[in-house]
Amino acid sequence: MKRYQKQDYPVDAVRRYLEPGPIVLVSTSWQGRHNIMTMGWHMMIRYQSLACYIWDANHSFDMLRNSEACVINLPTVDIIDTVVDVGNCSGAEADKFARFGLTAKPAEQVDAPLIDECYANFECRLADASQIDRHGLFIWDIVKAHVAVSPRQPKTVHYQGDGEFMVAGDSISWRGRFKPEKL
């Protein structure tokens, strides 16, 4: 097994190594207006629930809190320019669907649009608002999932801080080494 030489590292930069998952586009709707935000701070907390941090100064914050619904849209590397550009402007000043040529499709279970150009769309309802004021943490239940049939392994992007992204790489399976889950 390889051992690594290490050095001290600034704790405010560790997100480069611990960013939990792929960058997503969060779409929401409130009082007849749609918005999209780029987000990287999220994590699965159960098989059908996820939590995400949203800064209270973000335009989407109040829309999400008031609507209690969103769609978590999973983009792929082929639209990375759009993903970054969506994150660099405010929905208070622009209709991001129109500005970036994204297609809003109606969701089946929530009042928030799916982004048709994304590989997958996860319709979510707010499950727990208790950590919003203290930590900006929204806890969502996924109530409907839409996933492309191909490719099986999409090329997602993962933010590493400082304007750098990592593209999801090859998949490997160690399924044979896993023990069956206890029921």
VOBA-1610 file (N, C-alpha, C; in pm, whole numbers, padded with zeros to 5 digits, always signed):
BEGIN
Met+00084-00118+00000Met+00000+00000+00000Met+00089+00125+00000Lys+00049+00222-00077Lys+00125+00346-00086Lys+00103+00434+00036Arg+00208+00500+00079Arg+00199+00600+00186Arg+00229+00735+00124Tyr+00169+00839+00179Tyr+00182+00972+00120Tyr+00255+01067+00214Gln+00343+01147+00157Gln+00404+01255+00233Gln+00303+01368+00240Lys+00284+01425+00357Lys+00181+01528+00375Lys+00242+01655+00433Gln+00166+01764+00417Gln+00204+01893+00473Gln+00079+01959+00529Asp+00097+02059+00613Asp-00018+02132+00666Asp-00094+02196+00550Tyr-00226+02207+00569Tyr-00312+02259+00463Tyr-00415+02350+00527Pro-00453+02461+00463Pro-00553+02551+00524Pro-00690+02485+00536Val-00745+02488+00656Val-00874+02420+00678Val-00986+02482+00598Asp-00976+02610+00563Asp-01082+02672+00484Asp-01077+02631+00337Ala-00983+02545+00300Ala-00972+02500+00162Ala-00992+02349+00148Val-01026+02279+00255Val-01039+02133+00247Val-01155+02089+00160Arg-01248+02177+00131Arg-01359+02139+00045Arg-01312+02085-00088Arg-01192+02123-00129Arg-01135+02072-00253Arg-01132+01920-00252Tyr-01115+01861-00136Tyr-01104+01716-00124Tyr-01233+01650-00075Leu-01320+01726-00012Leu-01437+01668+00051Leu-01570+01706-00013Glu-01566+01785-00117Glu-01691+01824-00183Glu-01774+01698-00205Pro-01896+01697-00157Pro-01970+01572-00146Pro-02022+01508-00274Gly-02044+01581-00377Gly-02103+01518-00494Gly-02098+01607-00615Pro-02166+01568-00719Pro-02161+01646-00841Pro-02232+01780-00827Ile-02188+01874-00907Ile-02256+02002-00914Ile-02396+01977-00970Val-02495+02042-00913Val-02633+02029-00959Val-02690+02169-00987Leu-02798+02170-01061Leu-02874+02292-01084Leu-03006+02276-01009Val-03034+02367-00918Val-03157+02361-00840Val-03257+02456-00903Ser-03370+02402-00944Ser-03474+02487-01002Ser-03591+02495-00905Thr-03649+02614-00902Thr-03762+02636-00812Thr-03859+02733-00877Ser-03975+02744-00816Ser-04078+02834-00865Ser-04152+02891-00745Trp-04179+03021-00749Trp-04253+03085-00643Trp-04324+03207-00701Gln-04453+03215-00678Gln-04536+03327-00723Gln-04517+03356-00872Gly-04520+03249-00952Gly-04514+03263-01096Gly-04376+03285-01156Arg-04273+03288-01073Arg-04136+03308-01124Arg-04054+03182-01104His-03975+03148-01204His-03883+03034-01196His-03742+03086-01170Asn-03660+03003-01109Asn-03519+03037-01092Asn-03437+02910-01095Ile-03308+02927-01123Ile-03211+02819-01122Ile-03088+02868-01047Met-03033+02783-00963Met-02905+02814-00900Met-02812+02694-00915Thr-02684+02722-00923Thr-02582+02618-00926Thr-02545+02586-00782Met-02534+02456-00750Met-02507+02419-00611Met-02415+02297-00606Gly-02324+02300-00511Gly-02235+02186-00489Gly-02242+02130-00348Trp-02301+02205-00256Trp-02302+02162-00116Trp-02428+02084-00085His-02423+01954-00108His-02538+01868-00082His-02489+01729-00045Met-02576+01654+00019Met-02541+01517+00055Met-02667+01434+00073Met-02656+01307+00039Met-02764+01214+00066Met-02765+01188+00217Ile-02883+01183+00277Ile-02888+01154+00420Ile-02971+01029+00450Arg-03045+00984+00356Arg-03116+00857+00359Arg-03130+00815+00213Tyr-03192+00702+00189Tyr-03204+00656+00051Tyr-03288+00748-00035Gln-03383+00820+00022Gln-03469+00908-00057Gln-03470+01051-00006Ser-03368+01089+00068Ser-03362+01225+00122Ser-03223+01282+00102Leu-03219+01413+00090Leu-03091+01481+00080Leu-03097+01613+00154Ala-02982+01661+00191Ala-02970+01790+00257Ala-02880+01877+00172Cys-02906+02007+00172Cys-02819+02098+00099Cys-02809+02230+00173Tyr-02692+02289+00159Tyr-02668+02420+00216Tyr-02697+02525+00110Ile-02775+02625+00148Ile-02803+02737+00059Ile-02784+02865+00138Trp-02699+02950+00087Trp-02668+03077+00153Trp-02793+03165+00156Asp-02818+03230+00269Asp-02941+03310+00283Asp-02942+03434+00196Ala-02828+03475+00142Ala-02823+03591+00051Ala-02850+03550-00094Asn-02860+03421-00119Asn-02886+03372-00253Asn-03033+03398-00288His-03059+03441-00409His-03196+03471-00452His-03289+03350-00435Ser-03238+03231-00456Ser-03319+03109-00444Ser-03360+03078-00300Phe-03287+03128-00203Phe-03312+03094-00064Phe-03458+03115-00024Asp-03509+03236-00042Asp-03648+03264-00003Asp-03748+03191-00092Met-03715+03176-00220Met-03805+03102-00309Met-03820+02957-00262Leu-03709+02896-00225Leu-03712+02758-00178Leu-03784+02746-00044Arg-03754+02838+00044Arg-03817+02835+00177Arg-03969+02853+00164Asn-04013+02945+00081Asn-04156+02972+00067Asn-04229+02863-00012Ser-04168+02813-00117Ser-04235+02714-00201Ser-04229+02574-00141Glu-04128+02548-00061Glu-04105+02418+00001Glu-04092+02306-00102Ala-04041+02341-00221Ala-04023+02243-00327Ala-03912+02287-00421Cys-03852+02191-00486Cys-03750+02221-00587Cys-03729+02098-00673Val-03649+02115-00777Val-03600+02003-00854Val-03447+02013-00852Ile-03385+01902-00815Ile-03239+01892-00821Ile-03209+01830-00956Asn-03144+01907-01043Asn-03115+01866-01180Asn-02967+01833-01192Leu-02935+01719-01251Leu-02797+01674-01263Leu-02744+01700-01404Pro-02661+01805-01418Pro-02603+01833-01550Pro-02481+01744-01575Thr-02437+01742-01699Thr-02315+01670-01736Thr-02213+01771-01787Val-02092+01722-01809Val-01981+01809-01846Val-02007+01885-01976Asp-02092+01833-02063Asp-02116+01900-02191Asp-02184+02036-02175Ile-02244+02065-02059Ile-02303+02198-02039Ile-02234+02274-01925Ile-02106+02244-01901Ile-02034+02307-01790Ile-02030+02459-01803Asp-02017+02511-01923Asp-02016+02658-01940Asp-02146+02718-01888Thr-02257+02656-01922Thr-02388+02704-01875Thr-02399+02691-01724Val-02353+02580-01668Val-02359+02557-01524Val-02285+02668-01450Val-02165+02702-01497Val-02085+02808-01434Val-02153+02943-01453Asp-02201+02971-01573Asp-02267+03099-01599Asp-02394+03117-01517Val-02472+03011-01499Val-02592+03018-01414Val-02551+03058-01273Gly-02441+03002-01224Gly-02394+03033-01090Gly-02335+03172-01075Asn-02303+03236-01186Asn-02240+03369-01182Asn-02337+03484-01203Cys-02468+03456-01202Cys-02563+03566-01214Cys-02680+03540-01119Ser-02753+03644-01090Ser-02863+03635-00995Ser-02997+03623-01067Gly-03081+03534-01016Gly-03216+03521-01070Gly-03303+03641-01040Ala-03258+03727-00949Ala-03332+03851-00921Ala-03322+03946-01040Glu-03219+03928-01122Glu-03194+04019-01234Glu-03223+03958-01370Ala-03240+03826-01377Ala-03255+03761-01508Ala-03342+03637-01498Asp-03413+03607-01607Asp-03480+03479-01621Asp-03373+03384-01674Lys-03321+03299-01588Lys-03208+03215-01627Lys-03245+03110-01731Phe-03369+03065-01733Phe-03410+02971-01839Phe-03395+03038-01974Ala-03447+03159-01988Ala-03439+03230-02116Ala-03295+03271-02147Arg-03227+03326-02050Arg-03092+03377-02072Arg-02995+03268-02118Phe-03009+03147-02064Phe-02914+03040-02096Phe-02970+02933-02189Gly-03089+02956-02244Gly-03147+02864-02340Gly-03180+02727-02282Leu-03219+02724-02155Leu-03256+02598-02090Leu-03407+02577-02102Thr-03447+02452-02113Thr-03586+02417-02133Thr-03651+02376-02002Ala-03754+02451-01960Ala-03829+02417-01839Ala-03941+02321-01877Lys-03943+02206-01811Lys-04049+02108-01832Lys-04127+02094-01702Pro-04258+02074-01708Pro-04335+02060-01584Pro-04297+01934-01507Ala-04289+01948-01377Ala-04266+01834-01289Ala-04398+01763-01266Glu-04393+01642-01215Glu-04514+01566-01190Glu-04564+01580-01046Gln-04475+01599-00951Gln-04513+01598-00810Gln-04495+01732-00738Val-04417+01823-00795Val-04390+01951-00729Val-04410+02066-00826Asp-04425+02184-00772Asp-04442+02305-00854Asp-04306+02371-00873Ala-04220+02305-00949Ala-04089+02357-00986Ala-04053+02289-01117Pro-03983+02358-01206Pro-03956+02300-01338Pro-03836+02206-01341Leu-03848+02103-01426Leu-03735+02018-01459Leu-03652+02093-01564Ile-03523+02069-01567Ile-03438+02124-01673Ile-03413+02010-01771Asp-03469+02022-01891Asp-03466+01913-01988Asp-03325+01879-02035Glu-03234+01973-02032Glu-03097+01950-02079Glu-03012+01874-01977Cys-03066+01845-01861Cys-02991+01773-01758Cys-03014+01623-01768Tyr-02915+01547-01730Tyr-02918+01401-01737Tyr-03026+01341-01647Ala-03045+01401-01530Ala-03144+01350-01435Ala-03210+01467-01364Asn-03333+01443-01318Asn-03410+01544-01244Asn-03474+01474-01125Phe-03458+01534-01006Phe-03513+01476-00884Phe-03607+01578-00819Glu-03736+01547-00825Glu-03837+01636-00767Glu-03833+01620-00615Cys-03830+01733-00544Cys-03812+01730-00399Cys-03915+01818-00327Arg-03954+01770-00210Arg-04037+01848-00117Arg-03961+01868+00012Leu-03976+01986+00070Leu-03908+02015+00196Leu-03960+01921+00304Ala-03869+01848+00366Ala-03905+01751+00469Ala-03880+01805+00609Asp-03779+01892+00622Asp-03740+01941+00754Asp-03681+02081+00738Ala-03745+02178+00797Ala-03699+02317+00790Ala-03626+02360+00917Ser-03605+02270+01009Ser-03553+02307+01142Ser-03410+02360+01141Gln-03334+02332+01036Gln-03194+02376+01032Gln-03170+02491+00934Ile-03276+02544+00877Ile-03260+02651+00778Ile-03207+02778+00844Asp-03270+02825+00950Asp-03227+02950+01012Asp-03086+02941+01070Arg-03057+02832+01136Arg-02928+02819+01204Arg-02813+02789+01109His-02836+02699+01011His-02726+02652+00927His-02748+02672+00777Gly-02864+02720+00735Gly-02893+02731+00592Gly-02910+02594+00529Leu-02945+02495+00612Leu-02955+02357+00567Leu-03101+02319+00540Phe-03129+02287+00415Phe-03261+02242+00373Phe-03256+02090+00364Ile-03354+02023+00419Ile-03360+01877+00411Ile-03482+01840+00326Trp-03456+01770+00217Trp-03555+01740+00116Trp-03584+01590+00109Asp-03709+01556+00079Asp-03746+01420+00040Asp-03758+01420-00112Ile-03697+01323-00175Ile-03711+01307-00319Ile-03840+01231-00344Val-03933+01293-00418Val-04064+01233-00438Val-04085+01177-00579Lys-03996+01212-00671Lys-04006+01159-00808Lys-03868+01176-00872Ala-03824+01074-00946Ala-03694+01079-01013Ala-03711+01050-01161His-03638+01126-01243His-03635+01108-01388His-03488+01097-01426Val-03447+00985-01487Val-03306+00963-01521Val-03297+00917-01665Ala-03202+00972-01740Ala-03181+00934-01879Ala-03146+00785-01890Val-03187+00723-01997Val-03159+00581-02016Val-03016+00556-02063Ser-02951+00659-02114Ser-02815+00644-02166Ser-02745+00779-02159Pro-02616+00784-02132Pro-02528+00673-02100Pro-02549+00625-01957Arg-02503+00505-01928Arg-02521+00448-01793Arg-02441+00527-01691Gln-02322+00569-01725Gln-02236+00647-01636Gln-02215+00787-01695Pro-02295+00885-01654Pro-02280+01020-01709Pro-02151+01086-01662Lys-02100+01176-01741Lys-01980+01252-01705Lys-02024+01376-01626Thr-02034+01362-01495Thr-02074+01472-01408Thr-01952+01552-01368Val-01976+01673-01318Val-01865+01759-01275Val-01874+01783-01125His-01757+01789-01061His-01747+01804-00917His-01657+01924-00889Tyr-01708+02020-00814Tyr-01633+02142-00787Tyr-01524+02117-00684Gln-01405+02170-00709Gln-01293+02154-00618Gln-01247+02287-00558Gly-01323+02392-00580Gly-01284+02524-00530Gly-01191+02594-00628Asp-01178+02723-00610Asp-01086+02804-00689Asp-01108+02791-00839Gly-01236+02772-00880Gly-01269+02766-01021Gly-01230+02637-01091Glu-01194+02533-01016Glu-01154+02407-01077Glu-01259+02298-01053Phe-01277+02215-01154Phe-01371+02105-01148Phe-01300+01975-01181Met-01355+01866-01130Met-01310+01733-01167Met-01426+01667-01240Val-01397+01596-01347Val-01499+01525-01421Val-01502+01381-01371Ala-01622+01329-01346Ala-01634+01190-01301Ala-01561+01100-01399Gly-01488+01007-01344Gly-01405+00920-01427Gly-01465+00782-01447Asp-01377+00690-01471Asp-01419+00552-01496Asp-01486+00494-01372Ser-01576+00401-01396Ser-01643+00328-01288Ser-01574+00194-01268Ile-01563+00154-01144Ile-01511+00021-01112Ile-01609-00045-01016Ser-01620-00175-01022Ser-01714-00246-00936Ser-01640-00341-00843Trp-01675-00331-00717Trp-01625-00422-00614Trp-01746-00490-00549Arg-01853-00499-00623Arg-01979-00554-00571Arg-01960-00690-00504Gly-01874-00772-00557Gly-01850-00904-00503Gly-01790-00904-00363Arg-01728-00794-00322Arg-01667-00785-00189Arg-01763-00731-00083Phe-01878-00680-00127Phe-01975-00623-00033Phe-02056-00734+00033Lys-02082-00717+00159Lys-02169-00810+00230Lys-02312-00766+00206Pro-02406-00861+00201Pro-02548-00824+00183Pro-02594-00736+00299Glu-02682-00641+00267Glu-02737-00555+00371Glu-02825-00635+00466Lys-02817-00599+00593Lys-02903-00664+00692Lys-03040-00604+00685Leu-03140-00689+00691Leu-03278-00642+00684Leu-03335-00620+00821
//
